[in-house]
Amino acid sequence: MSHPPFSPGRLLFGGDYNPEQWPREVWLEDIELMKRARVNTVTIGVFSWAMLEPREGEFDAAWLDDIIALLTDAGIGFFLATPTASPPPWFTSAHPDALPLRADGTPVLHGSRDTYAISAPAYRDAARRVARFLGERYGTHTGLRGWHIHNEYGTIDHGPHAARAFRQWLEHKYGTLENLNGAWYTAFWSQRYGSWDEVLPPRQTQYLHNPAHAVDFKRFCSDEMLAAYREQVDEIRSTGSSAPVTTNFMLPTWNHLEQWAWSDAQDFVSVDHYLDTAGPDGETHVAYGSDLTRSWADGPWVLMEQNATGIRVGNGTLVKEPDRMIRNSIGYIARGSQSSLFFQWRAGAGGSEVWHGAMVPHVGADSRGFEAIVRLGEILERIGEVAEPPADGRVFEAEIGIVWHAEGWWSLETPHLPNDALDYADEVRATHRSFWRAGLPVDFVRPGGDVQRYRLLVVPALYAMNVDTAAWLEAYVAGGGHVVVSFFTGVADPSQRVIPGGYPGMLRDLLGVRVEEIRPLADDEQIELSDGLRGELWSERVHLDGAEATAIYAAGPLSGSPAITRRAYGAGTATYVSTRLTQEARDALLAGLASGLGIRPTVEGAIELGVEAIRRRGAASDYLFLLHHGSAPVRVEGRGVDLVTAAANVFALEPGGVAVIREDAAEWRITAAASA
């Protein structure tokens, strides 16, 4: 269970603050604007290494002392970052071997951020040194909310330091070269290793990488970065600082970390989340990122970054309208965030992210962007009581779980699969989207985790799994659960070796099917099922072996053969879906299964009117959050008080608006205002 820093009655509000980029007179203006906006928290020091340590081993923190004093006098707390994501020029000049190497052999030179080789001893020493300095100087400061270690871990190095550390990692994992050769199936293509020194990171090669080699390297990189993180934490703890520690995960596109293990290593989980579309699906993305992070945290979490004014799509930054910024911010909190923090407080006057959005845009406080920030600050103060979680720490209740594992993503990134268009993140997100569209709350689940509370469990495209995960799923179903397993799941073991005898090898007994043949579909091809649903990208020739078909392929070479199957197993049920259903078909199948199990939306009919309804549990009450993404006013009826407007029991909610209702009862009705 994570323990985000919070005080009863207060949500954290603010963002990354970079005073080193501005003269002192701007600092004074910033403090006044922060007070006007009700900002209570900033993150400082993220990219300040060159300012803190202008020469190796020589520190200058006078400027940091000054800004912390100003913030403290204004009642504004701070997360203090270790600046190790951006080594200064003197470091790379003194330690050129500590620069990373790309897979194609290209050296990554200084000139951006993240120019470090994570396994380089000089880098690790320097990172520990600056962490220790900050811990000694600020570790017991009264304004310190927590430690922000590094920033968005994820720089991958293929250089000599990585090669050395990778070999050590492999020796620890496999013990002997014989075991490594067996796991990696190195009899293929004459890859058998006769010495540990022959093993390299998966650098650029002539054709296809060994998939077991590639996935093991990803595992190693996650573990190596976690070791570097732990070293900084140890340095800070050695100074006597007990403030909670975190590092910010990055969504949606980065997946260099195994998040479950990383979450276990943090005092609280935090994330940077940026929308990848300006369309309506952006609302589902807020929910997706929030549900993932809350599940990793197993409780409340911290939104460390979002964009206040922009959405980067393709080659341009589109405007995030003020009401959407507010609605998204409240959406994160509805799903367990203790904060609404942004990158960044003031838009930079120069540098590589000069056009990144900010709470104070380039034009200054006289702008609709900053006015919206002020409005958000007012709302967050009004709803602050939601920040105190219940005694058990569970701020969210769901009866549906989706299995998530970073290694599922890594496995589907290996080369030359039956259809390389298959994407793990797309599969997981499409599954989550279906439940969002049905108004159903969802958790994500780690393989082997506690699933007793879930009536429905979905396993999307978990290509490789171990025998323990297969046994875990069998036990869940035997105990009365309903599992839905997608195509290309359980086909291989953790070394990416296919289980012989028919797919999905690990789960044939549970599912009661044997897949003889995978039949990928062309990019523009769809396949119709007997129940009217449609598939794309993927199909399979399925034989029943204890299951029954609930839908069959309706045309083409697979006409008449099973497409979706169901098997009673113990006290539960296992459903298998052998094609990639279109989004609309997936929506229909999953919503129907949930309904059949008696799983109901948070508020019946709300999502059809464009209103997202989320219930967050609190210490003294439950809170119903309503986010109106639609285009027409609605009427809200129930028993409770909207903390945003103080309206009670019956009130109107305008398009783009939000309500946070302290509930007296959990039954609510939402109708179109014109028909109320």
N, C-alpha and C positions, 0 to 999 in steps of 0.2 A: 504494500500500500504506500502510495506517495504522500508526501506532506508538503504541499505548496505553502509558501509564506502568506498568511492572511491574518487579518484581524476581524473579529466579528463586526459585521456592519460595513465592511469595506471591500470593494473590488479594486484591484490594482489597475491604474490608468496612467498611461504615458508612453514612453518609447525610448529607442536608442537616442542618446544625446552625445554629441561630439563637440564639446566646447573647445577642444584644441584647434578646431578649424576656424575659430572666430575670436575677435578682440574682446577685451573685457567689457566694453560698453554693450556689446551684444549679449553677453552673459546676463547682465542686469535686466535687459529687456526680456530675455528668455524667462527669467525667474518670475517677472510680473505677468507674462502671458501664461505661464504654467499655472500660476495661482488663479488667473481669470478662468482658465479652462478646467480647474479642479484636478489638475495632474498631481498624483501623489507618489509616482514611481518613475525613475528613469534608469536606463542601462548605460553605464559609462565604461570607457576604456577598451572597447572591443577592438579597435584598430589603432591603438595608441603606443605600440611598442617603441617606435622610433623616438617618441616624445619622452616616454618613461625611462628608457635606457639609451641615451644618445650615443654612448660608446660602450663597448663590451665591459660589463661589470660595473659601470658607473650609472647610478640612477639619479633622476631629477624628477621629483614628484611635487614640487612646490605648486605647480599649476593645478594638479589634481587635489592637493590639500585645499586650495582656494575654492575650487568649484564645489567640493564636498561641503565646505563650510557654508557657502551660500545656499546650497540645497537644504542643508540641515536647518539653517535659520528659518527657511521658508516652510519647513515641515514636510519636505519632499524626500522620500527614501530612495535608495538606489540598489540596483544589482551591480556588482563590480565584476567586470570581465577580465579574464586573463587574455592578453592580446596576441596569443600565440598563433593565430590563423594568418598573421601577416608579418613575417620577419622583416626587420629593417634592412636597408642597403648594406650597412656595415657587416651584418651577419652573413649575407650571401657572398660578400667580397672576401670575408675571412674564411668562410667554410663553403667553397663552391661544390664540394662533394655532397653537401646537404641539400642540394637542389634536386627536385624530382625528375625522373626520366619517364617519358611516355612509352607506351607499348611499342611504338614504331621506332624507338631509339632517339627521338627528338628530346633534347634537354629543355626543361622549362626554366627560363631565365627570369631574373628579377624584373619587375615592372608592373605586376598586378598583386593581388593577394594570393594566399595559398601556395606560395612558392617555397615549399619545404618537403623534404623526404622524411616521412614519419619515423622511419627506422634509423635515421642517422644519429649517431651518439652525440654529435655536437648540437644538433637541434633539440634532442631530448634534454640534454644538460641545460641549455639556454632556457627552455620552457620551464623546467623545474626552478631555475634560478629566479625568473621573473614572478612565478607563482609564489615562491617563498617570500620574496620581497613584499608583494602586495598583502600576503597573509600577515606578515609581521607588522605592517604599517596600518592596515585597516581592518584586520580580522575581527576585532571586537567593537568596531564603531557602532554607535547606537542607531545610525541611519541605514546600516547594511541589511538589506532584505535577504540577500543570498548571493552565492557565487555563480557566475556565468562562465563556465570553463570553455576556453577556446571559442570557436564560432563555426557552426555547420561542418563538423568533421566530415571529410569525404575526399580529400586529395589522395589519389592513388599513385604510387611510385613503383616503377619497374626496374629501378637501378640496382647497383651492387649492394647497397645496404639492405634493400628489400629482399634481394636474393639470399643474402646471408640469414636474415631473420626468417624468411620463408622456409629455408631448409631446417632451421632449428624447430620451427613450428611443426613441420612434417615429421621430423624425427620423434618429437614428443607424441604426435598423434599415432603414428604407425609403428614406431619402435624399430622396425627393420626395413631394409630396401625390398625384401621379399614381400612383405605386407603391402608396401606402397605399390609395387609393380602389379600385385594382384588386384588391389582396389582400383588402380588406374587402367587396368586392362592393357598394359603396355606391350603385350604380345602383338597387338595391332600396329602396323606401320613401323615395326622395328624400333619401338620407343623404349625398350627395356633399359632401365638404369642400372649401371654397375657401380656407381659411386654417388654419394650425396652431392658432391660438387658438380655433378652433371645436371642437376635439377635447377632450372631457372624459372623466374616468373614467366607467365604466358605472354612473351613479347611477340612482336610482329613476326609471322611465319608465312610459309609459302601458300598454305591452303587453309585447312581447318584445324583449330586447336582441339586437343583432347578435352572433352567436356568435363571429365573428372578433375583434371588439372585446373581448368578454368574456374570451376566452382570452389575447389579447395583454396585457390588463391583469393577469391572473394571472402571466404570464411576467414582466412588468415588476415586480410586487410582489416576486416571488422575487429578481429581480436587484437591486432597490433595497435589500432587507433584507441581501442578501449584501454589497453595497457598504458598508453601515453596519457589518456584522460585520468586514469587512476593515479599515475605518478604525480600529476599536478594536485589532485585532491589530497594525496598523502602529504605533500609539502605544505599545503594550506592547513591541514589538520595538525601538523607538527608544530605550528605556530600558536596553537591554542584556540583557533577560530572554530566555533561550532555552528556558524551560519549554514543553512542548507545549500547544497550544491546541485547544479544541473548543467547540461549542455543542450543547445538547441538543435533538435532534429529539423530536417528540411523536407517539406512536401511541396509539390507533388512528384517531382521527377527524379530526385536523388534517392538512390537506394543502395548505399554503400555500407550500411550498418545493419546488424541483426538486432532489431529494436527491442525484442523481449529481454535479451541479456543486458543490453545497455540500460533499459529502464530499471532493471533490478539493481544496477550500480549507482543510481541517482537518488537523491533525497526527494526530488520531485521532477516530473517530466515536463519538458517545455518543447514548443515547436514553432517554427516559422512557416506560415501558410500563405500562399499566394494563389489567387484564382488563375485558372488557365483559360477561361472563357468569359466574355462579357455578356453572354446570353443567359437564358434562364437556368441552364445547367450549372451555372456558377453557384446557385443556391444549394444544389445537391452536393457540390464540392465542399462547401463550408461544413455541411453535415458529415461528409465522408472523412475529412481531415480531423474534425472534432471527435467523431466516434472512434477513429483509429487511436488518436492520442490518449483519449480517456481510457481506452481499453489497455493500451500499453502501461498506463499509469495505475490502472486498477483503482481509479478514484479521481479526485480533482487534479487539474493540471494547469499549466500556464501557457497562454498564447504570448510568445515572446516577440513575434513580428507579424505584421500584415501591412498592406499598402493602404494609405488613407485616401488617396485620390486617383489611383491608376490601376489598370489591369493590363499586363503585358500579354499580347496575343500576336504571335507571328513576329512581324518586323516592326510593330508599332505598339504604343501604349495608349489604350483607350481610357476614357474618363470613367471613373467609378463615381456615380452620382452620390450626393451627400446622403440621401435616404437609404441608399443601398449600403453605404459604409456603416451607417448606424445599425441597419438591420443585420448585416453580416456580423458586426461586433457583438450584438445581443445574441445572435445565433450560436456563436462560440460559447458564450457564457451559459446559454440554455443547456448545452451538452457537456458542461462540467468545467469550463475554464474559470479560473479565479481572476482573470485579467482581460483587459483590452489594451494591448501594447502594440506599438507600431515601429516600423523602420521608415522614417526616423522622425525626430522632433522637428528639426528645421532643415529644409531642403538645402543641400550643399550648393555653394556658389561655383564650384568647379569639381574636377575629378571624374572618375569613370562612371559614377552613378549620379551625375548632376541632374539628370531628368527623372530620377526615382521620386515617387510621391512622398509627401511629408505632411505632418500635422500642421506645420507652418509653411505654406508654399513660398515660392520665390517672391511672389508679390506681397507677402507679409500677412498680417492679421486682418487687414481689410479685404477679406475674401470669403466667398461662400464655403470654401474648404475649411478655413479655420472656424467660421461660425458653426459649421456642423460638428467640429471637434468640441466646441463649447457646449453645444446641445447634448452631445454624447456624454460629456462629463457630468452634466446635470442629471441625465437619466441614470448613469451609473451610481451617483450618490443616492438617488431615490430608491434604487433596487438593491442597495448594498447588503441588505440582510440575507440575500440568497447565498452570499459567500460562505456562510457557516454551514458545513456539511453535517449530516446526521452522525450519530455516535458510531455507526458501523462504517462510516466513510463512503458508503455507496450513494452517489448523487444521482444515479440513473438506474432505472429498471427496464430490462428487456427480456423478452421470451425467445428471441431469435439471436443466434450466433453465426458469425461468418468466420471460418478458419483463415487466418493470415499467417504467413511466414515468409520472411525475406528470402529464405532459400528457395521457396517456390518461384519467386521472381528470378533469382539467379539461374535456376535450372532452365527456365524458359528463355534465357538469354544465350544458352549454349547453341552452337551452330548446327545447321542442317537438320532441323526437326521436320516432321512430316509437313508442317505448314509454318514457316517462319513468321507469318503475320500474326500468329497467336501471341498475345501479350498478357502477362500475368496481372499487371496493374489494371488493364482494361477489363479483364474478367472479374476481378474483385470489385472494381468500382461499378461495373454494370449490375452486378448482383446487389450491391448496396443501393444503387439507384432505384432498383425495382421496389425495394422495401420503402424507400423514401417516398416514392410515388404512391404507395399504398397507405402512407401515414403511419408506418409501423416502426417502433423503436428497435434499434439493433446494437449489439456489441460485436467486437471482434475477439477472437479466441486464439490463444497459442496452442499448438499441438501438444496434447497431454494435459491441458489445463482443466480447470473445474468447469464442467458443462451441465451439472445437475439442474441448474435453473432454467435451461433452454429447452423449449418444447420442439424447436426446429433448429437444425444445424446444417449449414451449407458449406460444402468444400469445393471451391472453384479451382480447377486446373492445377492441383498440387501434384505435378508430374512425378517428382521423386519424394519418397517417404521411407521411413524406417519401420521395422516390424512393431516397435512400440506404439507408433502412431496408428498403425492399422488395428492393433489390439485395443487401443483406446477408443477408436470409432466403433469397433464391434461391441465393446462393453457399454458404450453410450446407447446404442440401439437396443441391445439385449435388455437393458434396464428400462426401456419404454420410450426412448427418444426417436425422433424422425430425422434421418440424415438425408440430404440431397447431395449427391456426388456428381460432379460434371465430368465430361469427357476428358481424357488424357490426365487422369488422376491415379496415383498409385501404380503407375506403369513401370517405374524404375526405383532402384534403391538409392541411398544417399551418395553412392559413387557413380550415379547416372547409368548404372548397368540395368538393362531391361530384364524384367522377370519373365522367364520363358513359360510357355504353355498357354498363352492367351492373355489379352489385356482385360481389365486392369489388374495386373498380376497380384499386387498386394491385397486387393479388395474383392477378388472374384467370389470368395465364399460368402462374404457379407452381402454382396449385391446380387448374387445368384445369376450372374451372366458371364459369358466368355466372348470377348471380342476377337473375331478372327482377322479382321482387316480394317485398317484405317483408310478412309477415302476422303482426302482433302477436297474442298470445293474451290472453284475459281473465285477470284476476287469479286466478280459481279454476279455470282451464281447463288441462288437460294434453293432450298429444298422444302417441299411441303409435307406436313405430317397429317395423319388422319383426323386429328382433333382441330385442324385449322391453324395450328401454330406453324411457324416457319423457322428453318435453320439456315445458317450461313457458315462459310469458312471451313466447316468440319462435318464429317459424317462417318459412321462406322457400321460394319456388318456384325450384328450382335446375335448371339445364340443364347437362348434361355436355358438356365441351369438351376432352376429353383425359383426364379422370378416369373412374373407375368407382365405382359406388355400392356401399358396404359395408352400408348400411342404408337403407331407404326408409320414407316415411311410410305408416302402415298403415291410416289411416282419414281421413275428412273431405275437404275440398276438395283437399288435396295428396296424397291416396291414390295410391300407386304412383310418386310422384316422389322423387328422391334426397333423403336427409336427412343422411347422413354419406358422404363420398366419400374416395377415395384416388387419388393420382396418383404414378407413378414419374417422378422428375425428376432427370436426371443419375444419380449413384450413390445418391441418397437417395429419400425418400418425403415427400409432403405430404398430410396429412389435413385435411379441412374438416368442421366440425360446424355445421350450419345452424340448430340450435335450442339453446335454453338447457336443457341436460340437468338433470334433478333431481339432487340431491346423490348419491343412490344410483346413478343411472345414470352420472353423471360418474365416480364411484368405479370402477365396473365397466369403463368404457371406458379410462380412463387406466391403471389397474392392469394391464389386459389388454395394452395397447400396450407398457407397460414390460416386462412379463413376456416378451412376444414378442421384445423386443430383448435379452433376457438380463440385464436389470437386476434385481438381487435385493435383498430387504430386508436391513437391517443384521444382524438376527438373524431367521432364518425362524421364523414362528409366534409371535413375542413379542407383537406388538400384539394378536393374537387373545386372549391371556391378560391383556390390560390392561397390558402392560409396554412402555413406550416405550424403544427402544434407539437410542443415538446414539454414533457414534464420533468422538472428537476427536483430532487428531494433535498430538503433542508433540515436544519436542526429542530426547528419548531413547527414548520409547515412544509407542505409541498407547494411548488410554484409552477403554474401553467404559463409557458411562454407562447405567444402568438406572433408570428411574423407574416405580414400580409404581402405576398409577392404578386397578388392579382391586380386587377384593374377596376374593380367595383367595390363600393363599401359593403361591409357585412355587419350583421347584428350578432352580438355575443351575449349569451344568456347562461347564467349559472349562479353559484354562490361563492363570492370572493371579491377581493378589492384589487384593482389594477394599480400597482405601485407607481406606474409612470404618470397616470392622470388623476389618480384617486377615485376614479369611477368605480361604482360597486354594482355587482350582480347583473345589470343589463346596460350595455353601452354599444356604441358604433365603433368600428375599426376601419379607418380609411386605407385606401391602397398605399402601400409603402410604409405603413405604420407598424408599430410594435406595441404589444401589451405584455406585462409581467404580472400575473395574477397570484396573489396569496390566496390559496384555496381554502374555503370552508367545507367544500364538498368536491368530489372528483368528477361529477357529471356536468358536462357542458354541451350547449347546443349552439352551432354557428350556422346562420342562414343568410341568404342574400338579403340585403337591406330592403330592396324594393318589394320583396315578398313577405317580409316579416309582419 
